[in-house]
Amino acid sequence: MQQALSAWDFGTVVRVVRRRSGLSQKAVQDLTGLAQGFISNVERGLKEVNGREAIIALLTGLGLPSDLRPLLLAPFAQIESQRLGETIDPLLPWTAARMVTSLEAAVGGAMSGLNRRSVIAALGGAGLTQYILQTAIAPPETVAATARNGIGVSGQLLTSLQSTTDALRLADASRGSGNLARAATAHLKVLLRLLKEGDFNETTGQRLAGVTADTAIQTGWYHFDSGAHSTAHSLLLGALRAAHASGDSRLRAGALSFLAIYGYSAGDPRDAITAARTARQIIADRDAPALHAMLLTRQARGHARLREERQAHIALEEAQMLCARGRGEDDPHWLYWINSGEIMGQTGSCLLDLGRPEQAARAFADARNAFSPDEIRTRAQFLSRAATAQMRAGDVDAGSATGHEVLTLVAGVRSARLNDNLVAMLTEARRCSSAAPAQELLERGRTVMEERAA
């Protein structure tokens, strides 16, 4: 197996795994999402696994052990670099100092309001896959400071800083990220200052890196939800480094889950699938059914954007099954929002992307009562998609009624992503404008959108 991995001989990898485990080719297909005929041809040497998505799908699906992962990195970097004729990001070696530097660069772009490339410029294609692979195989780094008469970083201080991050997270679900991005960025700057100038030991340093990772993830999300995609991408890549430094695999999975959102919303949907699958492999030893369920919805959204209907349904069915188990011992505190309503809402979004508006409308109907009344932005987001699905399915009256409910909810909620969904909803109403309810919704919607743009 070591020889096969070093040579990137994936046909031998599959043969050895199947011989030792008794797995059928159909079972390998179910685990990896790769077609059975393709797997058969790979085993017989008639096909090669060349694509980055196929490589990630194969290795994460088969559960590559951590002690064998380093064998892949050097050949991967060399082959991809030669194939693309470009240099691999020189900051890929993951050290604590580079983690701080990458986040400082991202924060600098966020504070200046610039949507520019930084030292960890937005990655895509092979570059992003390299980054994702690194979080799975890079050795852990030590985060500790020597005594330098800086600020003493105590457990009490870290608890207070974490509570600020948690409070901002709760506010986001209610009023949207537009009111939070700058505040969260300033909070992240405080944490970075502590990493650079604070006094702490290795244990406290790991905890500080964890709070920094969580804060950077949320800050990246707030900027993404505000429409600053490049800044968000840089923050999320820096967050992934901080999560790695924390030693908490759940935080690494969390950062990858938001990179998955970036993939299916603004980038390459295949990156969403890669990120979600890798995250699940990272937390394979954790009792975290809610976290696994969330990652499966991210994977499903990527499949749906690619019109891979079968794979999307498989991921969603497993997510529903895991969600029904309830929270596990290792499910993180920040994942409070995963419930049956969230799964059904994401199912509705997938069905809408797959061109199944009737089924999407039913899924959204099942989801709507599961959301807390305080989660205004989240409810408005899903209900706007529900209205689009209802009108697209031909139920103009129901879609218009849901649309009016959305327009009432959105007052005071600032979110570029929500605006995109409102535009899609009103575009659908325009197609149905011969019906009086849709015309009324359209007229009210124009007024609301003008107010939001002011």
ZIZIKA-V639546 format. One record per helix or strand of 3 or more residues. SS is the DSSP state (hx for helix, st for strand). FROM is the first residue (numbers start at 1). TO is the last residue. Records with the same first field share a line. If there is no record, write none. Layout:
SS: FROM-TO / FROM-TO
//
This chain:
hx: 2-6 / 10-21 / 25-32 / 36-43 / 52-62 / 66-84 / 96-112 / 126-137 / 155-175 / 177-179 / 181-197 / 202-225 / 229-246 / 249-266 / 269-282 / 289-305 / 309-324 / 340-353 / 357-370 / 376-392 / 396-409 / 416-431 / 436-453
//
